[in-house]
Structure formats: structure tokens, C-alpha cells
Amino acid sequence: MTVSRVLNNKGEISEATRQHVLSVMHEMGYRPNRVARSLATAKTLKIGVIVPSISSAYYGAVLEGAERLFWDRGYHMMLGNTGEDIRREQTILDLFEEDRADGVLVVSSHLNSAVLSEYLRKQRAAVVINSEVEAGAACHVRTNEKQSMAKAVEHLVKSNRRCLAYVGTNMKTYAGRQRQNCFVAALQEFGASVRPDLIMSCDRRGGYVTARQLLQEHPEVDGVICFNDEIAAGALRACFDLGRDVPGDVAVIGYDDIFLAELLNPSLTTLRLCLTKREVGALAGRMLLERIDGSSTCDEVVLDHELVVRESAP
């Protein structure tokens, strides 16, 4: 019973006893049989995690926070990188179901709500981050895009910026749709002009090309809000190459406050989550483990942003 408590990290046991058991296990070369344990506990101790891109600084930090928690709790993470491909995402979800993962964590799904919900109901437990899902299909961690975009637009309007543009990403993700729609709503709320020709989309690596095109075609633009800091970095370079002073001629605001935001020249004004990205991953991970254990009491957590004012939009 004592050995079982040590192996499963359960029950009251002194640290000295725990260390003694672990020492004997090491000397004997003992390794738990995971297949046998899964049969006895009905758990595989596997967690499936899906992200659109492992090259993204944002997703990487979220993954790190979740993986550390899973590791500490004795779970192993299986990573699925969709490459923003819908069919690949569906295949990965099928594989997680076939491998009997104890739970799945889906970050920024590209599937629509009905399809994603159908897949998640087949899983043993599920949590999503910034993904549209039907009630009851999964717990949800999402960001308050209406509040954050309102902060960005209000800041630019109060800085006497009169022609605001938005450089976003595709509309296949929850965040992509929400940020663009909330940009339009915020313009209306603060009495700024809404011009569809000043709303442009690109992929994460296309910020420079898209922002350059925007500023060349519309030199009257004096404020740009970008979907994330990577796109905003491209916008800063476009301004430099076109001889547009930042922030004198154009103010630029990003999202996510990645570690390079403060190192850019000029340093980037951006929207920072109330939690670090690693903390977001850990939060979603805890919610998933609670759902696996049947102790979950929370269906949704909404996270706010704060505006971090730096040189690009003082």
C-alpha cells in the first residue's frame, strides 16, 4: 500500500518514506508497467494537445505551461501540429480518440463550432483555448476580445489618430474573427470611421507585405492595430522602409506581448493578457485534469488584457 501511494502520489505519507521507496525502486531498476496500470485504472496517462503552429512564440509558451503541469501530475503529452489544416486537425482528433487519450486540449481550432463539438464529445475529456465550441462539449478558456480591442482603439482615438486600420489574420479561428469584428465595433463605439478597405488580412509571416501595401495605398492611415506582435513587427518594418515615422506618422499596436515586443525599435505598444502565456497553458491544463477526474466545476474562464504602452503608440 505504501509503494502504491508513492507511485500514484496519493494519500498521507512522509517525505522520508517517499524518498526511501523511490531509492529502493531505483536500486532495483523498477519501472511501472504503463499498460498494466492503464488496465487497472482505466487511464492511459496520455493527454492530446493540438495547436495550429509549433513555430509560434505564443503557442510555444502555452504548450510549455501545459506540459509542465501534465508532467508533474504523471501525464505525458502527445502533440498535434495542424499547420492550420482542417483535415489534419480532424485526423489528429481521431488519432487521440483511437489512442484513448485521457483528455484533449485544443488551442485555436480552425474547425467550426458544430464540427469541433462533435469531435470533442467523442473524447474522454476536453478543454479548448480560444475556440468556438457548443455548450457541454468542453471547458473553454477564452480572451475578452471586445474589451481588449476597445482599449486599443480608445488609446489611439485619444491620441488624436483619425484614420485607423487593422491588419489581421484569416477568419478561420475564434480570435481571428473576434478581433476583426471587435475592431469594427470599437470604431463605432468611439465615433471613428469604419472603412472596409482599411481592414486587411495576412498570415503570421505576412505582416510586412500586407502593412506595406496598406500604407502605400492609404497614406492617410495614422494608426494600425495588428492581430499579434509578429504581424506588428512586420508593420514596423514596413513603416521604416516607406519612410513613415513611428509614432510620428503612424502609431502601431500589437497583441500578446511576446518577449521581442520590448526589444523592437521602436518598442511595441501591445495588449498583454492578465496571465502569462505559460499560466494560460497551466490554467487550461488544470481544468482538463479536473474534467478527467470528474471534479470540474467551471465551464468557462474569460481572460482580460491590459494595454502596455511603449514607443510605437505612446
C-alpha positions as CSV (number, residue, x, y, z in Angstrom):
1,M,0.0,0.0,0.0
2,T,2.9,2.4,0.8
3,V,4.5,1.7,-2.5
4,S,1.2,2.2,-4.3
5,R,0.8,5.6,-2.6
6,V,4.2,6.7,-3.7
7,L,3.7,5.5,-7.3
8,N,0.3,7.3,-7.6
9,N,1.3,10.3,-5.5
10,K,-1.8,9.8,-3.3
11,G,-2.5,9.5,0.4
12,E,-0.7,10.7,3.5
13,I,2.9,9.6,3.5
14,S,6.1,11.2,5.0
15,E,8.7,12.6,2.7
16,A,11.4,10.4,4.3
17,T,9.3,7.3,3.5
18,R,8.6,8.5,0.0
19,Q,12.3,9.1,-0.7
20,H,13.2,5.6,0.8
21,V,10.7,3.9,-1.5
22,L,12.0,5.8,-4.6
23,S,15.6,4.9,-3.7
24,V,14.8,1.2,-3.5
25,M,12.9,1.4,-6.8
26,H,16.0,3.0,-8.4
27,E,18.3,0.4,-7.0
28,M,16.1,-2.5,-8.2
29,G,15.7,-0.8,-11.6
30,Y,11.9,-0.9,-11.2
31,R,9.8,0.7,-13.9
32,P,6.0,0.8,-13.7
33,N,4.2,-1.1,-16.4
34,R,2.0,1.6,-18.0
35,V,-0.1,-0.9,-20.0
36,A,-1.0,-2.8,-16.8
37,R,-1.6,0.4,-14.9
38,S,-3.9,1.7,-17.6
39,L,-5.9,-1.5,-17.5
40,A,-6.3,-1.3,-13.7
41,T,-7.1,2.5,-13.6
42,A,-8.9,2.9,-16.9
43,K,-6.4,5.7,-17.6
44,T,-3.7,5.9,-20.2
45,L,-2.0,8.9,-18.6
46,K,-1.8,10.5,-22.1
47,I,-3.0,14.0,-23.0
48,G,-3.5,15.0,-26.6
49,V,-2.8,18.7,-27.4
50,I,-3.5,20.4,-30.7
51,V,-2.1,23.7,-31.9
52,P,-2.1,25.4,-35.3
53,S,1.7,26.0,-35.4
54,I,4.5,24.9,-33.2
55,S,6.7,27.8,-34.6
56,S,4.5,30.5,-32.9
57,A,6.0,32.1,-29.8
58,Y,2.5,32.4,-28.3
59,Y,1.6,28.7,-28.8
60,G,5.0,27.6,-27.7
61,A,4.7,29.3,-24.4
62,V,1.1,28.0,-23.8
63,L,2.4,24.4,-24.6
64,E,5.2,24.8,-22.1
65,G,2.9,25.8,-19.3
66,A,0.5,22.9,-20.0
67,E,3.3,20.3,-20.5
68,R,5.0,21.2,-17.2
69,L,1.7,20.7,-15.3
70,F,0.9,17.4,-17.1
71,W,4.4,16.1,-16.4
72,D,4.2,17.0,-12.7
73,R,0.9,15.1,-12.5
74,G,2.3,12.0,-14.2
75,Y,0.7,12.6,-17.6
76,H,2.5,12.5,-21.0
77,M,1.6,15.0,-23.7
78,M,1.0,14.0,-27.3
79,L,1.4,17.0,-29.6
80,G,-0.5,17.5,-32.8
81,N,0.6,20.3,-35.1
82,T,-2.2,21.1,-37.6
83,G,-0.4,23.6,-39.8
84,E,-3.8,25.4,-39.9
85,D,-5.1,22.5,-42.0
86,I,-8.7,21.5,-41.1
87,R,-8.4,17.9,-42.4
88,R,-5.2,17.4,-40.5
89,E,-6.8,18.7,-37.3
90,Q,-9.7,16.2,-37.7
91,T,-7.2,13.3,-38.3
92,I,-5.3,14.2,-35.2
93,L,-8.5,14.3,-33.1
94,D,-9.4,10.8,-34.5
95,L,-5.9,9.5,-33.5
96,F,-6.3,10.9,-30.0
97,E,-9.6,9.1,-29.7
98,E,-8.1,5.8,-31.0
99,D,-5.2,6.1,-28.6
100,R,-7.7,6.5,-25.8
101,A,-6.1,9.8,-24.5
102,D,-7.5,10.7,-21.1
103,G,-8.2,14.2,-22.4
104,V,-7.5,16.6,-25.2
105,L,-6.6,20.3,-25.1
106,V,-7.3,22.2,-28.4
107,V,-5.8,25.6,-28.9
108,S,-7.2,28.0,-31.6
109,S,-9.1,25.4,-33.6
110,H,-9.8,26.0,-37.3
111,L,-12.9,23.8,-37.2
112,N,-16.4,25.4,-36.9
113,S,-18.3,25.1,-33.7
114,A,-20.5,22.2,-34.7
115,V,-17.8,20.0,-36.2
116,L,-15.3,20.6,-33.3
117,S,-18.0,19.9,-30.7
118,E,-18.9,16.6,-32.4
119,Y,-15.2,15.5,-32.3
120,L,-14.8,16.6,-28.7
121,R,-17.9,14.8,-27.4
122,K,-16.1,11.6,-28.5
123,Q,-13.2,12.3,-26.3
124,R,-13.0,11.3,-22.7
125,A,-12.5,14.9,-21.6
126,A,-11.8,18.2,-23.4
127,V,-10.7,21.8,-22.9
128,V,-10.4,24.4,-25.6
129,I,-8.5,27.7,-25.7
130,N,-9.9,30.4,-27.9
131,S,-12.1,28.1,-30.0
132,E,-15.8,28.1,-30.7
133,V,-17.5,25.1,-29.1
134,E,-21.0,24.2,-28.2
135,A,-22.2,24.2,-24.6
136,G,-21.2,21.0,-22.8
137,A,-18.7,19.7,-25.3
138,A,-15.7,21.1,-23.5
139,C,-14.5,23.6,-20.9
140,H,-13.4,26.9,-22.5
141,V,-10.6,29.4,-21.8
142,R,-11.1,32.5,-24.0
143,T,-9.9,36.1,-24.1
144,N,-12.2,39.1,-23.8
145,E,-11.6,40.5,-27.3
146,K,-14.3,43.2,-27.1
147,Q,-12.6,44.7,-24.0
148,S,-9.1,44.5,-25.3
149,M,-9.9,45.9,-28.7
150,A,-11.8,48.8,-27.1
151,K,-8.7,49.6,-25.1
152,A,-6.5,49.8,-28.2
153,V,-9.0,51.8,-30.3
154,E,-9.7,54.2,-27.4
155,H,-6.0,54.8,-26.8
156,L,-5.4,55.7,-30.5
157,V,-8.5,57.9,-30.7
158,K,-7.5,59.8,-27.5
159,S,-4.0,60.2,-29.1
160,N,-5.7,62.1,-32.0
161,R,-5.4,59.4,-34.5
162,R,-8.2,59.8,-37.0
163,C,-7.7,57.1,-39.7
164,L,-7.3,53.7,-38.1
165,A,-6.6,50.4,-39.9
166,Y,-6.5,46.8,-38.8
167,V,-4.1,44.1,-40.1
168,G,-5.5,40.7,-39.1
169,T,-5.1,37.0,-39.9
170,N,-7.5,34.7,-41.5
171,M,-11.1,34.4,-40.2
172,K,-10.9,30.7,-39.6
173,T,-10.1,31.0,-35.8
174,Y,-12.1,32.3,-32.9
175,A,-9.5,35.0,-32.2
176,G,-9.2,36.0,-35.9
177,R,-13.0,36.5,-36.2
178,Q,-13.4,38.2,-32.8
179,R,-10.6,40.7,-33.1
180,Q,-11.7,41.9,-36.5
181,N,-15.3,42.1,-35.6
182,C,-14.5,43.9,-32.3
183,F,-12.2,46.3,-34.1
184,V,-15.2,47.4,-36.2
185,A,-17.4,47.6,-33.1
186,A,-14.9,49.7,-31.2
187,L,-14.5,52.1,-34.1
188,Q,-18.3,52.6,-34.0
189,E,-18.3,53.0,-30.2
190,F,-15.7,55.7,-30.2
191,G,-17.0,57.6,-33.2
192,A,-14.2,56.7,-35.6
193,S,-14.9,56.0,-39.3
194,V,-15.3,52.3,-40.4
195,R,-13.7,51.7,-43.7
196,P,-13.6,48.1,-45.0
197,D,-10.7,48.9,-47.3
198,L,-8.6,49.6,-44.2
199,I,-9.2,46.1,-42.8
200,M,-6.7,43.6,-44.3
201,S,-5.6,40.0,-43.6
202,C,-2.4,38.1,-43.9
203,D,-0.7,35.0,-42.4
204,R,1.6,35.4,-39.4
205,R,4.6,35.9,-41.6
206,G,2.9,38.3,-43.9
207,G,2.7,41.4,-41.7
208,Y,5.4,43.3,-43.6
209,V,3.9,42.8,-47.1
210,T,0.3,43.5,-46.1
211,A,1.2,46.5,-44.0
212,R,3.4,48.0,-46.7
213,Q,0.5,47.5,-49.2
214,L,-1.9,49.1,-46.8
215,L,0.3,52.2,-46.2
216,Q,1.1,52.6,-49.9
217,E,-2.5,52.5,-51.0
218,H,-3.8,54.6,-48.0
219,P,-1.1,57.1,-46.9
220,E,-3.8,58.8,-44.7
221,V,-3.6,55.9,-42.2
222,D,-2.2,57.2,-38.9
223,G,-2.9,54.2,-36.6
224,V,-2.6,50.4,-37.2
225,I,-3.7,47.7,-34.8
226,C,-2.4,44.2,-35.6
227,F,-3.7,40.7,-34.8
228,N,-0.4,39.9,-33.0
229,D,3.1,41.1,-32.3
230,E,4.6,39.2,-35.1
231,I,2.4,41.0,-37.6
232,A,3.0,44.3,-35.8
233,A,6.8,43.7,-36.2
234,G,6.3,43.5,-39.9
235,A,4.2,46.7,-39.9
236,L,7.0,48.5,-38.1
237,R,9.5,47.4,-40.8
238,A,7.1,48.5,-43.5
239,C,6.8,51.9,-41.9
240,F,10.6,52.2,-41.8
241,D,11.1,51.2,-45.4
242,L,8.4,53.6,-46.6
243,G,9.9,56.5,-44.6
244,R,6.8,56.7,-42.3
245,D,7.9,57.7,-38.8
246,V,6.6,55.7,-35.9
247,P,4.9,57.1,-33.9
248,G,5.0,60.5,-35.5
249,D,3.2,59.5,-38.7
250,V,1.8,56.1,-37.8
251,A,1.1,54.5,-34.4
252,V,1.3,50.7,-34.2
253,I,-0.3,48.4,-31.6
254,G,0.2,44.6,-31.4
255,Y,-1.2,41.7,-29.4
256,D,0.3,39.2,-27.0
257,D,3.4,41.0,-25.7
258,I,5.9,38.4,-26.8
259,F,9.4,38.8,-25.4
260,L,10.6,40.6,-28.5
261,A,8.0,43.3,-28.3
262,E,10.0,45.4,-25.9
263,L,13.2,44.9,-27.9
264,L,11.9,46.2,-31.2
265,N,12.9,49.7,-32.3
266,P,10.7,51.5,-31.5
267,S,9.5,49.3,-28.7
268,L,6.0,47.9,-29.4
269,T,2.8,49.0,-27.7
270,T,0.8,45.9,-27.2
271,L,-2.1,44.1,-25.4
272,R,-0.9,41.8,-22.7
273,L,-3.0,39.1,-21.1
274,C,-3.7,39.2,-17.4
275,L,-1.9,35.9,-17.2
276,T,1.4,34.9,-18.8
277,K,1.1,32.6,-21.8
278,R,2.6,29.8,-19.7
279,E,0.0,30.5,-17.0
280,V,-2.8,30.2,-19.6
281,G,-1.5,26.8,-20.6
282,A,-1.3,25.7,-16.9
283,L,-4.8,27.0,-16.3
284,A,-6.2,25.1,-19.2
285,G,-4.3,22.0,-18.1
286,R,-5.7,22.1,-14.6
287,M,-9.2,22.5,-16.0
288,L,-8.6,19.4,-18.2
289,L,-7.3,17.3,-15.3
290,E,-10.3,18.3,-13.2
291,R,-12.6,17.3,-16.0
292,I,-10.7,13.9,-16.3
293,D,-11.2,13.4,-12.5
294,G,-14.8,14.4,-12.6
295,S,-14.3,17.3,-10.3
296,S,-14.7,20.1,-12.8
297,T,-17.0,22.9,-11.6
298,C,-16.1,25.5,-14.3
299,D,-17.2,25.5,-17.9
300,E,-15.6,28.8,-19.0
301,V,-12.9,31.2,-18.0
302,V,-12.7,34.7,-19.6
303,L,-9.3,36.4,-19.5
304,D,-8.8,40.2,-19.8
305,H,-5.9,42.2,-21.4
306,E,-4.1,45.2,-20.3
307,L,-2.6,47.8,-22.7
308,V,1.2,48.0,-22.4
309,V,2.1,51.5,-23.7
310,R,5.5,51.8,-25.3
311,E,7.2,53.9,-28.0
312,S,5.2,52.7,-31.1
313,A,2.0,54.2,-29.8
314,P,2.6,56.5,-26.7
